[in-house]
Amino acid sequence: MRQSILSFALIAFFMSACVPSKKYNELLEREKTCAEALAKYKKMSLDYESLAKELELKFDLANKELIGLRKDTAEMGELMRLMSRNYGVLQAQTNELENSFNNLKNLSAKETAALQAELKIKNLSLQEKEDALLALDLELKEKERLLSEREKRVNELEELLRKKEDGIRKLKERVARALKGFEGQGLTVEQKNGRIYVSLEAKLLFRSGSTTVEEEGTKALIELGRVLENEKDLEIIVEGHTDSDKLTRATAPKNNWELSVLRATSVVEIILNNSSVTPSQLMAAGRGEFYPVSDSDKAKNRRIEVIISPNLNELYEIISKD
C-alpha cells in the first residue's frame, strides 16, 4: 500500500511538472464532474429498481384478485340456484294452503274453526317465509349487481392483459427483425415474464474496461432505438453487467459497479441521441458482477441487457376501482 501511494505521488509530481497547471485543473474538474454524475446515476438506478419491484408486486396482487373474483362468481351462482329451489318449495306450500282453504267450505263449523286456526298459523309461517324470501331476493339482486360489476372488471383485466401480451409479442418480432443482421455477434432477443430481453455481449459494444461504445455496437443500438421510438407506452431498463475480474484503477471506473453503470449510461445516451425515445421511458442501471448468466464463460457475463416492459398504469387503475 505504501509503495502504491509513493508511486502515485511520483506520478502526480511528474504530471505537475510536465502538464500545465490549467490543464491539470481541467482534468481535476472533469474527474469531479464524472464522480457527481456517477453518484446521480447510482441513485437513479436504486430508485428505478425499487419502482420495478413495486410494479411487479402490484401485478402479482392483480392476478390474485382475478382468481378471487372467479371464485366469488362460482359461489354466487351456487347460491342463486339454491334460492331458486327454495322458491319452488314455498310456491308448492302456497298452492297446498289454497287447496285447503277451498275444502273448508264443505266442512262443519267446528272443523272449519279448527282448520281456520291451523290456516292462520300456516299463513303466519308462510308470511315469515315470504318475507325471508323477499329479503333473500333483494340480497341476491344486490349480489348479482356486484357480480356483474366484478365480471366486467375481470373481463377488462383479461382483455388488457391479452392486449399487453400481444403487443409485447409483436414488438419482440419487430426488434428481432431489426437486429437480425447482428446475429452471431453476441446479440440475443428473448420474451419471458411479459417482457422483452435484448442481451448484447460486451464484445459487440466495448473494448476491455472501456465505457465507449464501438462502431458496430452503435449501429445495433441505433436500430433498436428506431424500433422503440414510436412505442410511448413502454418502460425501458438498460442494465450493465461485468465479469468477476476486479478493476484496479485510480480513476473512474474504479470498480465493476461503476463500470456497469457507466456502460449502461453510454448505451442510454446513444439511444437518446439517435432516436425520439422519450427520456422518461429510460433507466440506466448497473449490476456489476453479481448477476452472472454463466459459471464457465466470463464473456457471456460481460453484457448489456435492455429490458423492455409494458406500462401497467392502466391495469392498476382497473384494479384500484372500488
C-alpha positions in Angstrom: 0.0 0.0 0.0 2.8 2.4 0.9 4.5 1.6 -2.4 1.3 2.4 -4.3 0.9 5.7 -2.5 4.6 6.5 -3.3 4.1 5.6 -6.9 1.0 7.8 -7.2 2.8 10.7 -5.6 5.7 10.3 -8.1 3.2 10.2 -11.0 1.5 13.3 -9.6 4.8 15.1 -9.2 5.9 14.3 -12.8 2.4 15.2 -14.1 2.5 18.5 -12.3 6.0 19.1 -13.7 5.0 18.2 -17.3 1.4 19.2 -17.6 0.5 22.9 -17.4 -1.4 24.0 -14.3 -4.5 24.9 -16.3 -4.7 21.5 -18.0 -4.2 19.8 -14.7 -7.0 21.8 -13.1 -9.3 20.9 -16.0 -8.6 17.3 -15.5 -9.4 17.5 -11.9 -12.7 19.3 -12.7 -13.6 16.7 -15.2 -13.0 13.9 -12.7 -15.2 15.7 -10.1 -17.9 16.1 -12.7 -17.7 12.3 -13.6 -17.9 11.4 -9.9 -21.0 13.6 -9.4 -22.7 12.1 -12.5 -21.9 8.6 -11.2 -23.5 9.3 -7.8 -26.5 10.6 -9.6 -26.8 7.5 -11.8 -26.3 5.2 -8.9 -29.2 6.9 -7.0 -31.4 6.7 -10.1 -30.6 3.0 -10.5 -31.6 2.2 -7.0 -34.8 4.3 -7.3 -35.9 2.7 -10.5 -35.1 -0.8 -9.4 -37.3 -0.3 -6.3 -40.0 1.0 -8.6 -39.7 -2.1 -10.8 -40.1 -4.4 -7.8 -43.2 -2.4 -6.6 -44.8 -2.8 -10.1 -44.1 -6.5 -10.1 -45.8 -6.8 -6.6 -48.8 -4.9 -7.8 -49.0 -7.1 -10.9 -49.0 -10.2 -8.7 -51.8 -8.8 -6.5 -53.9 -8.1 -9.6 -53.6 -11.8 -10.7 -54.5 -12.9 -7.1 -57.6 -10.7 -7.1 -58.6 -12.1 -10.5 -58.5 -15.6 -9.1 -60.6 -14.4 -6.1 -63.2 -12.8 -8.4 -63.6 -16.1 -10.3 -64.2 -18.0 -7.1 -66.8 -15.5 -5.9 -68.6 -15.9 -9.3 -68.9 -19.6 -8.8 -70.1 -19.2 -5.2 -72.8 -16.7 -6.1 -74.1 -18.9 -8.9 -74.5 -21.8 -6.5 -76.4 -19.5 -4.0 -78.7 -18.3 -6.8 -79.6 -22.0 -7.7 -80.3 -22.8 -4.0 -82.6 -19.8 -3.7 -84.5 -20.8 -6.8 -85.1 -24.3 -5.3 -86.4 -22.7 -2.1 -88.8 -20.5 -4.0 -90.2 -23.6 -5.7 -90.8 -25.3 -2.3 -92.6 -22.2 -1.0 -94.7 -21.9 -4.1 -95.9 -25.6 -3.6 -96.8 -24.8 0.0 -98.9 -21.8 -1.1 -100.8 -24.0 -3.5 -101.4 -26.6 -0.8 -102.8 -23.9 1.5 -105.1 -22.6 -1.2 -106.5 -26.1 -1.8 -107.1 -26.5 2.0 -109.0 -23.2 2.1 -111.3 -24.3 -0.7 -112.1 -27.5 1.2 -113.2 -25.6 4.2 -116.5 -24.6 2.6 -117.6 -28.3 2.8 -116.7 -28.9 6.4 -118.7 -28.4 9.6 -118.4 -25.2 11.6 -116.2 -26.8 14.3 -113.9 -28.3 11.8 -113.9 -25.0 9.9 -112.8 -23.1 13.0 -110.0 -25.7 13.7 -108.9 -25.5 10.2 -109.1 -21.7 10.1 -106.8 -21.6 13.2 -104.4 -24.0 11.5 -104.6 -22.0 8.4 -103.8 -18.8 10.3 -100.8 -20.4 11.8 -99.6 -21.6 8.4 -100.3 -18.2 6.9 -98.2 -16.5 9.5 -95.4 -19.1 8.9 -95.8 -18.6 5.2 -95.7 -14.8 5.6 -92.4 -15.1 7.5 -91.0 -17.3 4.9 -92.2 -15.0 2.1 -90.6 -12.0 4.0 -87.4 -14.1 4.3 -87.5 -15.0 0.6 -88.1 -11.3 -0.3 -85.0 -10.3 1.7 -83.0 -13.1 0.1 -84.3 -11.9 -3.3 -83.1 -8.4 -2.6 -79.8 -9.7 -1.4 -79.5 -11.9 -4.5 -80.1 -8.9 -6.8 -77.5 -6.9 -5.0 -75.0 -9.7 -5.2 -75.9 -10.1 -8.9 -75.2 -6.4 -9.4 -71.8 -6.7 -7.6 -71.1 -9.9 -9.6 -71.9 -8.1 -12.8 -69.5 -5.3 -11.9 -66.8 -7.8 -10.9 -67.2 -9.8 -14.1 -66.9 -6.6 -16.1 -63.6 -5.8 -14.2 -62.4 -9.3 -14.8 -63.1 -9.1 -18.5 -61.4 -5.7 -18.7 -58.4 -7.1 -16.9 -58.2 -10.2 -19.1 -58.6 -8.1 -22.3 -56.0 -5.6 -21.2 -53.5 -8.4 -20.2 -54.2 -10.1 -23.6 -53.5 -6.8 -25.5 -50.3 -6.2 -23.5 -49.1 -9.7 -24.1 -50.0 -9.5 -27.8 -48.3 -6.1 -28.1 -45.1 -7.4 -26.4 -45.0 -10.4 -28.8 -45.4 -8.2 -31.9 -42.7 -5.8 -30.6 -40.4 -8.7 -29.9 -40.8 -9.8 -33.5 -40.0 -6.3 -34.8 -37.0 -6.0 -32.6 -35.7 -9.4 -33.7 -36.1 -8.4 -37.4 -34.4 -5.1 -36.9 -31.4 -6.7 -35.2 -31.2 -9.8 -37.4 -28.0 -8.6 -39.0 -26.2 -8.8 -35.7 -26.9 -12.5 -35.0 -23.8 -14.4 -34.2 -22.1 -11.3 -32.8 -23.2 -11.8 -29.2 -26.8 -10.4 -29.5 -30.0 -12.3 -28.5 -33.7 -11.3 -28.2 -36.0 -13.2 -25.8 -39.5 -12.8 -24.5 -40.2 -14.0 -21.0 -42.4 -13.0 -18.0 -44.3 -10.5 -20.1 -41.0 -8.6 -21.1 -38.5 -8.4 -23.9 -34.9 -9.0 -23.1 -32.3 -7.8 -25.6 -28.9 -9.0 -24.5 -25.7 -7.6 -26.1 -22.4 -9.1 -25.1 -19.6 -6.7 -24.3 -17.5 -7.8 -27.3 -20.1 -6.2 -29.6 -20.2 -2.9 -27.6 -17.0 -2.2 -25.7 -13.3 -2.7 -25.6 -11.9 -4.2 -22.4 -12.5 -1.8 -19.5 -13.9 0.9 -21.8 -17.3 2.7 -21.4 -17.2 4.0 -25.0 -19.5 2.0 -27.4 -17.7 0.7 -30.5 -19.0 1.4 -34.1 -20.7 -2.0 -34.6 -22.4 -1.8 -31.3 -23.6 1.7 -32.0 -25.2 0.5 -35.2 -27.2 -2.1 -33.3 -28.3 0.4 -30.6 -29.4 2.8 -33.3 -31.5 0.1 -34.9 -33.0 -0.8 -31.5 -33.8 2.9 -30.8 -35.6 3.3 -34.2 -37.9 0.3 -33.3 -38.7 1.7 -29.8 -39.1 5.4 -30.6 -42.8 5.2 -31.6 -43.7 2.9 -28.6 -44.6 5.5 -26.0 -46.3 3.0 -23.7 -43.1 1.2 -22.7 -40.6 1.3 -19.8 -37.0 0.5 -20.8 -34.3 -0.5 -18.4 -30.7 -0.7 -19.6 -28.7 -2.9 -17.2 -24.9 -3.2 -17.3 -23.2 -6.4 -16.2 -19.5 -7.3 -15.8 -17.5 -10.4 -15.1 -15.8 -11.0 -11.7 -12.4 -9.7 -12.6 -11.5 -6.8 -10.3 -10.6 -3.4 -11.6 -7.5 -1.7 -10.1 -7.8 1.9 -11.3 -7.3 5.2 -9.5 -9.8 7.0 -11.8 -13.3 6.1 -12.8 -14.4 3.5 -13.4 -12.7 2.3 -10.2 -14.7 -1.0 -9.8 -17.2 -3.2 -11.6 -20.2 -1.4 -10.1 -19.0 1.9 -11.7 -18.1 0.2 -15.0 -21.5 -1.5 -15.3 -23.4 1.8 -14.5 -21.3 3.9 -16.9 -21.7 1.4 -19.7 -25.4 1.4 -19.2 -25.4 5.2 -19.3 -23.4 5.2 -22.6 -26.0 2.9 -24.2 -28.8 5.2 -23.0 -27.1 8.2 -24.4 -26.7 6.6 -27.9 -30.4 5.5 -27.9 -31.5 9.1 -27.0 -29.1 10.8 -29.4 -30.2 8.7 -32.4 -34.0 8.3 -31.8 -37.0 10.1 -30.5 -37.4 7.8 -27.5 -38.8 9.8 -24.5 -36.1 10.1 -21.8 -38.6 9.4 -19.1 -39.1 5.9 -20.5 -35.4 5.0 -20.0 -33.5 4.0 -16.9 -29.8 3.2 -16.7 -28.7 0.6 -14.0 -25.7 -1.4 -13.1 -25.5 -4.9 -11.5 -21.7 -5.2 -11.6 -20.5 -8.8 -11.4 -23.4 -10.0 -9.2 -25.9 -11.3 -11.8 -23.9 -13.7 -14.0 -25.5 -15.9 -16.6 -22.7 -18.4 -17.0 -20.3 -20.0 -14.5 -17.8 -21.1 -17.1 -17.8 -18.4 -19.8 -16.9 -14.9 -18.4 -17.5 -13.3 -21.8 -21.2 -14.0 -21.5 -21.4 -12.3 -18.2 -19.9 -9.1 -19.7 -23.0 -7.8 -21.3 -25.7 -5.1 -21.6 -29.3 -6.1 -21.1 -32.1 -3.9 -22.5 -35.3 -4.9 -20.6 -38.5 -3.7 -22.3 -41.7 -3.8 -20.3 -45.3 -2.6 -21.0 -46.6 0.3 -18.9 -49.1 -1.2 -16.4 -50.6 2.0 -15.2 -53.9 1.3 -17.0 -54.0 -2.1 -15.4 -53.5 -0.7 -11.9 -56.3 1.8 -12.4 -58.8 -1.0 -13.1 -57.6 -3.0 -10.1 -57.9 0.0 -7.8 -61.5 0.7 -8.6 -63.9 0.3 -5.7 
